[in-house]
Amino acid sequence: MPRPDLHRTDLHRTDLHRTDQHPTDPHDTRRRAFPAASEGDDSPHAANRSSTWHGRPLDRPGEDVEDQGLAFDLGTLVTRRRTFGALGTGAAAMVLAACGTGSEDSASGGTTSASDGGGDTASSGEEMPTETAGPYPGDGSNGADVLEISGVERSDITSSIDTDTTAEGTPITLTMTVTDLAEDGAAMTGAAVYVWHCDAEGEYSMYGDGLEDETYLRGVQVVGDDGTVTFTSIFPGCYSGRWPHIHFEVFPDIDSITDAGNAVLTSQLALPEDVSTDVYSSSLYDGSAQNLDAITLESDNVFSDGWDLQLATVTGDVDAGYQVSIDVPIDTSTEQEAPEQPGGEGPGGPGASDGGGAPPAGGAGEPPEGAPDMPSDGGSDQG
C-alpha cells in the first residue's frame, strides 16, 4: 500500500493509525506511536518520505515528522504526548516551558503559603517520624489522663471541658490528613487523633501551676472519609529550649484512646518561623519572641534530626487567624520506633528525657507525682 500523501491538508493524524490495514502487509508504513530515537536515511522507506509536511519544509527530509527537531516541533505546536515520545522528558520540559511563557496561567498570581510544609508527605511514601510525647501528654502515660474524660472528643479545644476557662491567643484552624501507607495511602478513616499543646504563656493544662483542673488545648477527633481531622485552637507559645510545636497521637479507633500504649503514632509538628515571629509580637505571647530568637530547628532536640515531614503549611494572618495543615502518613504494618534522643526513654513517652522546658514567664508549675523535674535552664526540654 503506498504511503499516505503528506502534502494533503485534510490529513488527520488518526489516519496514520487506521485499523483497516492488514497487520502483516509488508508495505504497511503506519507510523509508530513512539518512534525509535534515531532512524536515518538508510531506513527501508526513506526514499518514499516527502520533504514537506502540511506544506512546511522538513528540516530532516529523510526522517519521520517526530524526528525533525525542537525548532520544527515548536513551529507545528506538537501535542504534549508526541513531545515526550519523540524528544524525551528533558527536551519536552523545555518545549512545554517555552509554550507556557507569558501565558495567562503563569502570569496570574495566587496565595503563597507561609511555609513549604507537609503537603507532599503522603505522596512521598515516607512515614511521619515518631517523636517523644514529652512530660505533659495528659494521656495517662504520665499521671493526668484527659482521654478518660467525657467530652474529650471535640473539635474546638480552646476551652477546658469542665470549666469556663478559655485559652487566649491568635486563633488557628488545624487540619491533619491521616493516611495509611500500608493501604496505598488510603484515608485512615475511623482513626482517632489526640492533639495537645501549650498555651500562649508556654504552659500545659493539667500540669502547670494552678492548671491541674484545666483541660484546654487538648482534644480528640475521628478521621473522616476524606482522611482529615480539624481542630480549632490557638497558636502555641514558644518556651525556653523548644521550637514552637504541637503534639499529637494517632490511635486505631476512638475506643482505643483510653490506653496510650495503643497509639500507632506519637509525633509533633513544627510551626514556621516567619509566622511565629508575627504571632509573638502580641503581648499575649510575652517572652515567646525572645525564646524563639534563642533556638533554631537545627538546635531543637526534637526536630534537629530532620523536620521536612513535620513542618506544617500555614496561611493567613495575625488579625484573621491562621490555617495550619499537615499530612500524616502512617505505616500501620510496622511498629513505631522510639526516636534516638538525649536522655533515653522517660515517663513522658518514647524518647522523653528529664524536663519539659521553662515557659516564657515563670515556671511551668509542679508536674504530677512521678513526672520528671523541670531543668533550671530549660535546655534539655523534650516537651
LOLUMVEX-328117 format. One record per residue: residue in three letters; x, y, z of N, C-alpha, C in turn. Coordinates in pm, whole numbers, padded with zeros to 5 digits, always signed. Example, Ala and Ser with C-alpha at 12.3 -4.5 7.8 and 13.67 -1.06 7.14 Angstrom:
BEGIN
ALA+01319-00569+00780+01230-00450+00780+01320-00330+00780
SER+01285-00225+00708+01367-00106+00714+01290+00003+00787
//
This chain:
BEGIN
MET+00087-00119+00000+00000+00000+00000+00090+00123+00000
PRO+00067+00222-00088+00154+00341-00092+00138+00423+00034
ARG+00241+00494+00069+00240+00579+00189+00143+00694+00168
PRO+00064+00733+00268-00029+00846+00253+00045+00971+00209
ASP-00021+01049+00124+00037+01173+00071+00050+01275+00183
LEU+00176+01308+00221+00198+01401+00331+00169+01544+00292
HIS+00139+01569+00160+00107+01705+00119-00040+01738+00140
ARG-00123+01634+00164-00267+01659+00177-00296+01738+00303
THR-00370+01848+00288-00401+01933+00404-00517+01880+00482
ASP-00592+01782+00427-00706+01728+00501-00669+01601+00576
LEU-00537+01573+00588-00493+01451+00656-00495+01471+00806
HIS-00564+01387+00879-00568+01390+01024-00470+01285+01077
ARG-00413+01310+01195-00316+01216+01249-00380+01081+01278
THR-00511+01079+01301-00575+00950+01327-00570+00860+01205
ASP-00554+00922+01083-00546+00842+00962-00424+00753+00962
LEU-00321+00793+01038-00197+00717+01040-00209+00589+01120
HIS-00320+00569+01189-00340+00450+01272-00466+00375+01230
ARG-00501+00379+01100-00621+00311+01055-00612+00163+01084
THR-00725+00109+01126-00727-00033+01163-00766-00123+01047
ASP-00798-00060+00926-00840-00145+00815-00721-00196+00734
GLN-00596-00159+00774-00479-00212+00707-00444-00348+00765
HIS-00404-00439+00679-00369-00572+00727-00239-00566+00804
PRO-00234-00619+00924-00116-00605+01009+00008-00673+00953
THR-00011-00766+00862+00106-00837+00808+00148-00783+00673
ASP+00084-00674+00626+00119-00616+00497+00262-00567+00500
PRO+00353-00620+00418+00494-00578+00423+00513-00435+00382
HIS+00413-00377+00312+00425-00236+00270+00353-00142+00365
ASP+00308-00196+00477+00238-00113+00577+00336-00012+00635
THR+00310+00115+00611+00402+00221+00658+00341+00304+00768
ARG+00249+00248+00844+00188+00323+00955+00296+00366+01054
ARG+00286+00492+01098+00386+00547+01189+00367+00492+01329
ARG+00476+00459+01396+00469+00410+01534+00434+00525+01627
ALA+00362+00495+01734+00325+00600+01830+00449+00661+01895
PHE+00550+00579+01927+00674+00626+01989+00790+00574+01905
PRO+00840+00651+01805+00944+00603+01714+01076+00583+01786
ALA+01163+00510+01722+01298+00492+01776+01367+00626+01781
ALA+01468+00635+01869+01535+00762+01888+01603+00809+01760
SER+01647+00719+01676+01718+00758+01555+01682+00664+01442
GLU+01632+00724+01331+01606+00648+01211+01666+00726+01095
GLY+01776+00681+01038+01847+00755+00936+01792+00730+00797
ASP+01861+00784+00697+01816+00775+00559+01825+00635+00503
ASP+01889+00545+00577+01901+00410+00526+01782+00323+00564
SER+01676+00382+00626+01558+00303+00660+01488+00259+00533
PRO+01412+00151+00535+01353+00093+00415+01267+00189+00337
HIS+01203+00285+00403+01106+00371+00334+01157+00513+00320
ALA+01288+00533+00338+01340+00669+00333+01313+00734+00199
ALA+01320+00656+00089+01302+00714-00043+01161+00762-00067
ASN+01065+00707+00005+00925+00744-00014+00883+00862+00070
ARG+00971+00911+00162+00931+01019+00251+00927+01151+00177
SER+00831+01235+00207+00819+01366+00144+00912+01464+00213
SER+00945+01572+00145+01032+01675+00203+00952+01785+00271
THR+00818+01773+00270+00732+01872+00337+00627+01800+00419
TRP+00567+01873+00512+00457+01821+00593+00357+01933+00614
HIS+00233+01912+00562+00129+02017+00565+00181+02147+00505
GLY+00263+02130+00399+00311+02249+00330+00435+02310+00391
ARG+00484+02257+00503+00604+02312+00567+00724+02227+00532
PRO+00836+02290+00497+00956+02213+00465+01005+02138+00589
LEU+01048+02015+00568+01103+01936+00677+01252+01968+00692
ASP+01294+01990+00818+01435+02016+00842+01521+01894+00813
ARG+01463+01774+00832+01534+01649+00807+01448+01562+00716
PRO+01452+01588+00583+01359+01521+00490+01365+01369+00496
GLY+01476+01314+00535+01488+01168+00535+01435+01101+00660
GLU+01381+01179+00756+01336+01122+00882+01188+01152+00905
ASP+01129+01080+01003+00988+01099+01034+00963+01239+01089
VAL+00834+01277+01089+00796+01409+01139+00836+01426+01284
GLU+00828+01317+01363+00862+01326+01504+01009+01357+01528
ASP+01092+01333+01424+01237+01348+01441+01293+01472+01375
GLN+01207+01574+01354+01252+01694+01285+01323+01793+01376
GLY+01324+01770+01504+01398+01858+01595+01308+01954+01670
LEU+01366+02019+01772+01290+02106+01862+01229+02224+01790
ALA+01305+02289+01700+01253+02408+01633+01131+02375+01550
PHE+01134+02262+01477+01021+02222+01395+00899+02189+01481
ASP+00924+02121+01594+00813+02084+01683+00744+02208+01738
LEU+00822+02308+01777+00762+02431+01829+00677+02497+01722
GLY+00725+02493+01598+00651+02558+01489+00523+02490+01456
THR+00515+02361+01475+00394+02286+01442+00305+02262+01562
LEU+00346+02314+01679+00264+02301+01801+00226+02156+01825
VAL+00327+02072+01837+00300+01931+01859+00230+01911+01991
THR+00160+01799+02002+00091+01769+02126+00190+01728+02231
ARG+00151+01738+02359+00241+01703+02469+00281+01558+02464
ARG+00191+01473+02426+00227+01331+02428+00332+01300+02324
ARG+00319+01359+02198+00420+01336+02097+00553+01393+02140
THR+00549+01508+02210+00673+01569+02253+00750+01476+02344
PHE+00683+01418+02444+00750+01327+02535+00799+01201+02463
GLY+00722+01153+02368+00762+01031+02298+00879+01052+02206
ALA+00883+01167+02135+00985+01187+02034+01109+01256+02085
LEU+01094+01345+02183+01207+01425+02228+01269+01378+02357
GLY+01194+01306+02440+01244+01270+02572+01199+01371+02674
THR+01203+01333+02802+01148+01416+02909+01215+01551+02919
GLY+01349+01556+02911+01419+01682+02930+01384+01783+02824
ALA+01393+01742+02695+01360+01835+02588+01215+01873+02591
ALA+01128+01777+02627+00985+01807+02632+00956+01913+02736
ALA+01024+01904+02849+01003+02004+02952+01038+02142+02901
MET+01145+02152+02816+01183+02280+02759+01075+02330+02665
VAL+01017+02238+02586+00910+02278+02495+00791+02333+02571
LEU+00746+02258+02675+00629+02300+02749+00653+02430+02822
ALA+00775+02447+02875+00807+02572+02943+00802+02688+02845
ALA+00855+02665+02722+00854+02772+02623+00713+02805+02581
CYS+00631+02702+02564+00492+02727+02525+00416+02799+02633
GLY+00453+02777+02760+00379+02837+02871+00423+02976+02905
THR+00539+03020+02855+00590+03151+02890+00496+03259+02845
GLY+00460+03346+02936+00372+03456+02903+00227+03420+02901
SER+00193+03297+02935+00054+03256+02933-00021+03318+03049
GLU-00152+03314+03040-00235+03372+03145-00214+03303+03277
ASP-00195+03168+03274-00177+03095+03398-00050+03135+03469
SER+00060+03146+03391+00186+03178+03454+00191+03322+03501
ALA+00112+03408+03438+00113+03548+03477+00026+03575+03598
SER-00071+03489+03620-00163+03513+03730-00100+03476+03863
GLY-00133+03549+03966-00077+03524+04098-00168+03437+04180
GLY-00120+03394+04297-00201+03313+04386-00154+03330+04527
THR-00231+03273+04618-00194+03281+04759-00072+03196+04786
THR+00028+03254+04846+00151+03182+04878+00148+03138+05022
SER+00174+03009+05045+00173+02957+05182+00291+03012+05258
ALA+00277+03014+05388+00381+03071+05472+00499+02979+05487
SER+00485+02853+05448+00598+02761+05456+00579+02651+05355
ASP+00690+02588+05318+00683+02468+05236+00669+02350+05330
GLY+00546+02322+05369+00525+02227+05476+00510+02085+05430
GLY+00413+02010+05499+00399+01868+05479+00304+01829+05371
GLY+00282+01920+05268+00184+01893+05168+00207+01773+05085
ASP+00337+01734+05066+00368+01622+04980+00407+01496+05055
THR+00392+01494+05183+00443+01379+05257+00367+01251+05225
ALA+00236+01262+05202+00160+01140+05176+00204+01075+05046
SER+00234+01158+04944+00272+01104+04816+00417+01059+04813
SER+00498+01101+04909+00640+01067+04909+00665+00922+04952
GLY+00568+00860+05019+00585+00723+05065+00662+00712+05194
GLU+00696+00825+05256+00767+00824+05383+00669+00838+05498
GLU+00697+00765+05607+00612+00771+05724+00650+00889+05812
MET+00551+00950+05875+00577+01058+05970+00665+01005+06083
PRO+00774+01075+06115+00864+01027+06221+00795+01021+06357
THR+00836+00924+06437+00790+00916+06575+00872+01014+06659
GLU+00805+01085+06750+00873+01175+06841+00822+01152+06983
THR+00893+01210+07078+00853+01198+07217+00718+01265+07242
ALA+00643+01207+07335+00518+01270+07379+00546+01380+07479
GLY+00671+01386+07531+00705+01488+07629+00651+01454+07767
PRO+00686+01535+07866+00644+01505+08003+00502+01548+08037
TYR+00431+01610+07943+00296+01659+07973+00192+01609+07874
PRO+00188+01478+07848+00098+01426+07745-00049+01426+07782
GLY-00080+01409+07911-00220+01404+07952-00295+01286+07896
ASP-00222+01179+07861-00286+01060+07804-00282+00941+07899
GLY-00246+00968+08025-00239+00861+08124-00102+00798+08135
SER-00011+00828+08043+00123+00768+08050+00211+00841+08149
ASN+00168+00959+08192+00244+01036+08290+00149+01109+08383
GLY+00072+01032+08457-00019+01092+08554-00153+01128+08495
ALA-00176+01255+08471-00306+01305+08426-00353+01237+08298
ASP-00485+01218+08287-00541+01148+08171-00670+01215+08126
VAL-00661+01297+08021-00779+01364+07967-00861+01270+07879
LEU-00799+01161+07834-00866+01072+07740-00973+00986+07805
GLU-00983+00992+07937-01089+00921+08006-01203+01015+08045
ILE-01192+01141+08009-01294+01240+08045-01400+01248+07936
SER-01525+01243+07976-01634+01258+07880-01629+01397+07818
GLY-01638+01403+07687-01634+01532+07618-01500+01561+07553
VAL-01403+01470+07566-01272+01495+07507-01277+01488+07355
GLU-01375+01416+07301-01391+01413+07155-01459+01543+07111
ARG-01381+01636+07063-01432+01768+07028-01339+01833+06926
SER-01393+01927+06850-01315+01997+06750-01255+02126+06805
ASP-01334+02200+06884-01286+02325+06944-01220+02292+07078
ILE-01088+02311+07085-01016+02275+07206-00966+02398+07283
THR-01019+02513+07252-00970+02634+07317-01011+02644+07464
SER-01120+02577+07502-01168+02586+07640-01152+02454+07713
SER-01152+02460+07846-01148+02339+07927-01283+02268+07919
ILE-01281+02137+07936-01403+02058+07921-01502+02084+08034
ASP-01454+02091+08156-01544+02101+08270-01540+02237+08341
THR-01469+02334+08284-01468+02469+08343-01493+02572+08234
ASP-01503+02697+08274-01527+02804+08179-01398+02868+08128
THR-01286+02811+08165-01157+02870+08127-01130+02852+07978
THR-01096+02962+07913-01063+02960+07770-00924+03017+07749
ALA-00843+02947+07674-00708+02993+07645-00712+03105+07542
GLU-00643+03215+07570-00639+03328+07478-00515+03320+07390
GLY-00531+03367+07269-00419+03367+07175-00468+03384+07033
THR-00375+03389+06941-00409+03403+06798-00477+03275+06750
PRO-00597+03285+06693-00671+03164+06654-00607+03090+06537
ILE-00617+02959+06542-00573+02874+06431-00679+02768+06405
THR-00683+02721+06282-00759+02603+06244-00659+02500+06195
LEU-00650+02390+06267-00552+02286+06234-00622+02172+06160
THR-00575+02143+06039-00628+02032+05960-00518+01931+05935
MET-00544+01806+05973-00447+01700+05956-00507+01592+05864
THR-00431+01552+05765-00475+01448+05672-00400+01320+05706
VAL-00472+01221+05756-00412+01099+05808-00435+00985+05709
THR-00326+00927+05660-00335+00820+05560-00254+00699+05605
ASP-00288+00584+05547-00222+00458+05582-00139+00410+05464
LEU-00007+00414+05478+00081+00371+05371+00066+00223+05342
ALA+00023+00145+05442+00003+00002+05422-00118-00026+05334
GLU-00202+00076+05315-00320+00064+05229-00308+00157+05110
ASP-00186+00168+05058-00159+00252+04940-00197+00398+04961
GLY-00178+00446+05084-00204+00586+05112-00351+00622+05123
ALA-00436+00523+05149-00579+00549+05163-00606+00623+05295
ALA-00718+00694+05299-00757+00764+05421-00770+00666+05536
MET-00718+00705+05652-00725+00618+05770-00856+00646+05844
THR-00964+00628+05774-01097+00658+05826-01125+00580+05955
GLY-01176+00651+06055-01210+00588+06182-01101+00598+06287
ALA-00979+00634+06246-00871+00651+06343-00900+00773+06430
ALA-00848+00774+06551-00869+00884+06644-00738+00960+06664
VAL-00745+01093+06651-00626+01176+06665-00640+01263+06790
TYR-00544+01249+06879-00539+01328+07002-00434+01437+06984
VAL-00475+01564+07003-00387+01679+06986-00375+01754+07117
TRP-00254+01802+07149-00236+01888+07266-00115+01978+07246
HIS-00117+02094+07309-00003+02185+07301-00013+02287+07413
CYS+00094+02365+07429+00097+02465+07537+00014+02588+07500
ASP-00011+02673+07600-00086+02796+07576+00008+02909+07536
ALA-00045+03031+07529+00035+03145+07484+00150+03175+07579
GLU+00137+03133+07705+00243+03156+07803+00339+03039+07813
GLY+00318+02938+07730+00407+02824+07729+00377+02719+07832
GLU+00259+02723+07893+00224+02625+07996+00121+02525+07943
TYR+00123+02406+08002+00033+02299+07962-00077+02281+08067
SER-00200+02273+08018-00311+02241+08109-00287+02105+08171
MET-00346+02081+08288-00336+01958+08364-00203+01944+08436
TYR-00101+02027+08404+00031+02015+08467+00082+02147+08524
GLY+00051+02259+08463+00103+02386+08509+00050+02425+08645
ASP+00122+02516+08710+00083+02562+08844-00054+02629+08837
GLY-00151+02572+08908-00287+02623+08907-00369+02575+08790
LEU-00312+02491+08704-00383+02443+08584-00417+02295+08593
GLU-00401+02240+08712-00423+02096+08728-00565+02054+08691
ASP-00662+02141+08708-00801+02107+08679-00846+02157+08542
GLU-00756+02215+08468-00789+02267+08335-00752+02165+08228
THR-00831+02164+08121-00808+02068+08012-00807+02137+07876
TYR-00787+02269+07875-00787+02338+07745-00667+02297+07659
LEU-00684+02317+07529-00582+02284+07429-00549+02135+07427
ARG-00653+02055+07452-00644+01909+07441-00777+01857+07385
GLY-00770+01767+07290-00893+01712+07235-00868+01603+07133
VAL-00975+01531+07100-00969+01417+07008-01070+01437+06896
GLN-01030+01402+06777-01120+01398+06662-01101+01266+06588
VAL-01210+01218+06526-01206+01093+06450-01191+01125+06302
VAL-01100+01054+06236-01073+01077+06094-01195+01042+06010
GLY-01234+01135+05922-01349+01114+05836-01314+01041+05708
ASP-01413+01025+05621-01393+00953+05496-01289+01021+05408
ASP-01272+01153+05424-01174+01224+05343-01034+01220+05404
GLY-01020+01150+05517-00889+01135+05578-00846+01248+05668
THR-00935+01344+05695-00893+01461+05772-00959+01471+05909
VAL-00890+01543+05997-00948+01589+06123-00918+01738+06132
THR-01006+01811+06199-00990+01956+06209-01010+02000+06354
PHE-00919+02085+06401-00926+02139+06536-00923+02292+06532
THR-01003+02353+06618-00997+02498+06638-00919+02522+06766
SER-00812+02602+06759-00727+02621+06874-00662+02759+06868
ILE-00552+02776+06940-00474+02898+06933-00330+02862+06898
PHE-00257+02960+06851-00117+02939+06819-00040+02919+06949
PRO+00038+02811+06962+00110+02786+07088+00225+02884+07108
GLY+00257+02910+07234+00371+02995+07265+00502+02920+07245
CYS+00612+02995+07258+00745+02934+07247+00812+02944+07384
TYR+00835+02830+07447+00902+02833+07577+01048+02794+07563
SER+01124+02819+07665+01268+02803+07660+01309+02661+07623
GLY+01395+02649+07525+01451+02519+07489+01378+02444+07381
ARG+01262+02494+07333+01186+02422+07231+01139+02516+07121
TRP+01142+02462+07000+01083+02530+06884+00931+02522+06895
PRO+00856+02621+06845+00708+02615+06850+00656+02487+06786
HIS+00570+02415+06859+00529+02283+06812+00392+02245+06867
ILE+00335+02142+06807+00208+02084+06851+00226+01932+06858
HIS+00184+01873+06970+00193+01728+06990+00067+01659+06933
PHE+00084+01534+06892-00034+01455+06856-00003+01306+06863
GLU-00110+01231+06886-00104+01085+06884-00218+01033+06799
VAL-00193+00925+06726-00296+00864+06642-00324+00724+06694
PHE-00453+00696+06716-00498+00566+06764-00580+00496+06655
PRO-00586+00365+06657-00661+00292+06554-00808+00332+06546
ASP-00870+00362+06663-01011+00399+06667-01039+00471+06798
ILE-01158+00524+06811-01193+00604+06929-01194+00520+07056
ASP-01226+00392+07045-01234+00307+07164-01096+00275+07222
SER-00991+00294+07144-00857+00256+07190-00782+00371+07257
ILE-00842+00490+07269-00768+00605+07321-00746+00599+07473
THR-00817+00512+07541-00803+00507+07687-00672+00444+07732
ASP-00596+00387+07639-00466+00329+07672-00363+00388+07577
ALA-00272+00470+07631-00171+00537+07547-00087+00437+07470
GLY-00075+00315+07520+00003+00213+07452-00057+00168+07320
ASN-00182+00206+07295-00248+00167+07170-00214+00259+07053
ALA-00147+00368+07079-00118+00465+06973-00031+00402+06865
VAL-00068+00427+06739+00012+00377+06627+00113+00481+06583
LEU+00098+00603+06631+00197+00708+06603+00191+00815+06711
THR+00308+00852+06762+00323+00966+06852+00423+01059+06786
SER+00384+01184+06763+00475+01272+06692+00448+01418+06727
GLN+00516+01509+06658+00500+01653+06677+00511+01723+06542
LEU+00438+01831+06527+00454+01914+06408+00518+02046+06447
ALA+00600+02100+06357+00669+02227+06380+00598+02340+06307
LEU+00605+02459+06362+00542+02576+06301+00649+02666+06240
PRO+00621+02728+06126+00723+02805+06055+00766+02931+06130
GLU+00890+02970+06110+00950+03080+06184+00884+03214+06153
ASP+00856+03241+06024+00802+03373+05989+00666+03398+06053
VAL+00582+03294+06053+00450+03308+06115+00464+03324+06265
SER+00551+03243+06326+00572+03251+06471+00618+03390+06512
THR+00707+03448+06434+00757+03582+06464+00644+03684+06463
ASP+00555+03673+06366+00441+03766+06359+00349+03748+06480
VAL+00321+03624+06513+00230+03597+06626+00289+03646+06757
TYR+00416+03627+06776+00480+03658+06903+00502+03808+06925
SER+00459+03890+06830+00463+04035+06850+00351+04081+06943
SER+00254+03992+06967+00142+04024+07056+00184+04014+07203
SER+00127+04100+07286+00159+04099+07429+00110+03972+07498
LEU+00016+03901+07434-00032+03775+07490+00079+03669+07493
TYR+00178+03688+07408+00287+03591+07397+00417+03648+07457
ASP+00403+03712+07571+00517+03775+07637+00629+03674+07661
GLY+00747+03702+07608+00863+03615+07626+00886+03517+07513
SER+00784+03489+07432+00798+03391+07324+00896+03437+07216
ALA+00893+03566+07183+00983+03617+07079+01129+03597+07119
GLN+01160+03625+07246+01297+03608+07294+01338+03461+07294
ASN+01247+03373+07331+01278+03230+07331+01298+03178+07188
LEU+01220+03231+07093+01235+03190+06954+01370+03234+06899
ASP+01413+03354+06939+01544+03404+06893+01659+03318+06943
ALA+01636+03245+07051+01744+03168+07114+01752+03025+07064
ILE+01667+02987+06967+01666+02848+06921+01642+02843+06771
THR+01686+02735+06710+01660+02710+06569+01609+02566+06555
LEU+01558+02535+06438+01517+02397+06413+01638+02303+06420
GLU+01754+02355+06381+01874+02274+06386+01918+02243+06529
SER+01890+02335+06622+01933+02313+06760+01824+02252+06848
ASP+01700+02252+06799+01591+02190+06875+01618+02040+06887
ASN+01606+01984+07009+01645+01845+07027+01539+01744+06983
VAL+01430+01790+06926+01332+01701+06866+01342+01706+06714
PHE+01348+01827+06658+01347+01842+06513+01486+01846+06450
SER+01590+01847+06530+01725+01865+06477+01770+01754+06383
ASP+01706+01637+06393+01746+01527+06304+01670+01530+06172
GLY+01591+01634+06149+01516+01646+06025+01371+01684+06052
TRP+01320+01778+05977+01184+01828+06003+01101+01844+05876
ASP+01153+01802+05762+01082+01823+05637+00939+01769+05640
LEU+00920+01652+05699+00787+01592+05702+00700+01649+05813
GLN+00759+01728+05900+00686+01775+06018+00659+01926+06019
LEU+00711+01996+05921+00689+02140+05915+00556+02168+05848
ALA+00464+02227+05924+00328+02249+05875+00323+02360+05771
THR+00223+02353+05685+00192+02462+05593+00096+02556+05663
VAL+00126+02685+05662+00044+02783+05734+00010+02900+05642
THR-00117+02936+05637-00162+03053+05562-00249+03139+05654
GLY-00266+03264+05617-00349+03354+05696-00270+03471+05750
ASP-00323+03536+05854-00252+03648+05916-00293+03659+06062
VAL-00225+03747+06134-00248+03761+06277-00391+03805+06307
ASP-00443+03897+06228-00576+03952+06256-00688+03851+06232
ALA-00681+03779+06120-00788+03686+06084-00764+03546+06139
GLY-00641+03519+06181-00608+03385+06226-00539+03306+06116
TYR-00494+03187+06150-00416+03106+06057-00480+02970+06032
GLN-00455+02919+05912-00493+02783+05876-00365+02701+05872
VAL-00358+02602+05958-00241+02516+05969-00278+02378+05914
SER-00197+02326+05824-00228+02195+05767-00102+02111+05755
ILE-00121+01980+05767-00009+01887+05755-00061+01749+05718
ASP+00019+01676+05641-00011+01537+05608+00054+01446+05712
VAL-00019+01341+05750+00032+01246+05850+00024+01105+05792
PRO+00124+01064+05713+00125+00928+05660+00178+00830+05765
ILE+00107+00720+05783+00143+00620+05884+00148+00482+05817
ASP+00249+00404+05852+00256+00266+05804+00208+00175+05917
THR+00083+00135+05910+00025+00054+06018+00075-00090+06017
SER+00152-00127+05916+00204-00264+05912+00333-00278+05992
THR+00385-00167+06045+00509-00171+06122+00488-00110+06260
GLU+00577-00144+06351+00574-00086+06485+00645+00049+06480
GLN+00589+00150+06551+00659+00277+06555+00784+00263+06640
GLU+00890+00330+06597+01018+00320+06664+01041+00443+06750
ALA+01094+00420+06871+01126+00531+06959+01240+00611+06899
PRO+01229+00744+06899+01335+00827+06841+01462+00821+06924
GLU+01575+00838+06857+01702+00841+06928+01728+00984+06973
GLN+01710+01010+07101+01724+01144+07154+01796+01139+07288
PRO+01855+01251+07330+01925+01254+07457+01834+01215+07572
GLY+01887+01136+07662+01812+01104+07782+01742+00972+07779
GLY+01735+00908+07659+01670+00777+07652+01521+00788+07676
GLU+01458+00678+07717+01315+00678+07739+01282+00731+07877
GLY+01173+00803+07884+01129+00858+08011+00980+00849+08022
PRO+00924+00891+08134+00781+00877+08156+00696+00963+08066
GLY+00756+01059+07994+00678+01144+07905+00644+01078+07774
GLY+00700+00963+07746+00674+00897+07620+00804+00847+07562
PRO+00800+00781+07447+00923+00726+07389+01023+00836+07360
GLY+01144+00818+07413+01249+00914+07389+01248+01032+07482
ALA+01154+01041+07573+01147+01157+07661+01263+01159+07756
SER+01312+01279+07785+01422+01293+07879+01375+01377+07996
ASP+01464+01401+08087+01428+01481+08204+01391+01622+08161
GLY+01282+01668+08213+01249+01809+08196+01155+01836+08084
GLY+01082+01945+08098+00989+01987+07995+01014+02128+07951
GLY+01122+02190+07992+01149+02326+07948+01075+02427+08033
ALA+01125+02547+08037+01061+02653+08114+00978+02740+08022
PRO+00856+02779+08063+00775+02867+07981+00835+03006+07977
PRO+00787+03094+07888+00844+03227+07874+00850+03306+08003
ALA+00741+03305+08080+00739+03383+08204+00704+03291+08319
GLY+00795+03278+08415+00768+03193+08531+00791+03047+08500
GLY+00756+02963+08595+00776+02820+08579+00653+02754+08525
ALA+00668+02628+08493+00555+02552+08438+00477+02484+08547
GLY+00506+02516+08670+00431+02456+08779+00484+02319+08815
GLU+00423+02260+08913+00465+02129+08959+00398+02021+08877
PRO+00476+01933+08815+00416+01822+08743+00360+01721+08841
PRO+00278+01628+08795+00221+01528+08885+00329+01436+08939
GLU+00295+01364+09044+00390+01273+09106+00442+01173+09003
GLY+00572+01159+09001+00632+01067+08905+00679+01132+08778
ALA+00640+01259+08756+00684+01328+08634+00826+01379+08652
PRO+00901+01396+08542+01039+01443+08553+01044+01587+08601
ASP+01154+01621+08670+01172+01757+08719+01202+01851+08603
MET+01164+01978+08623+01193+02080+08524+01337+02126+08542
PRO+01417+02132+08434+01553+02181+08447+01553+02331+08466
SER+01654+02381+08535+01659+02523+08563+01682+02606+08439
ASP+01755+02549+08338+01782+02626+08218+01693+02592+08101
GLY+01613+02488+08118+01521+02450+08011+01589+02395+07888
GLY+01719+02377+07892+01790+02341+07772+01771+02198+07727
SER+01727+02108+07811+01711+01968+07770+01567+01928+07756
ASP+01484+02028+07726+01341+02002+07715+01310+01902+07604
GLN+01217+01815+07633+01165+01721+07534+01014+01736+07523
GLY+00958+01845+07574+00814+01859+07579+00750+01891+07447
//
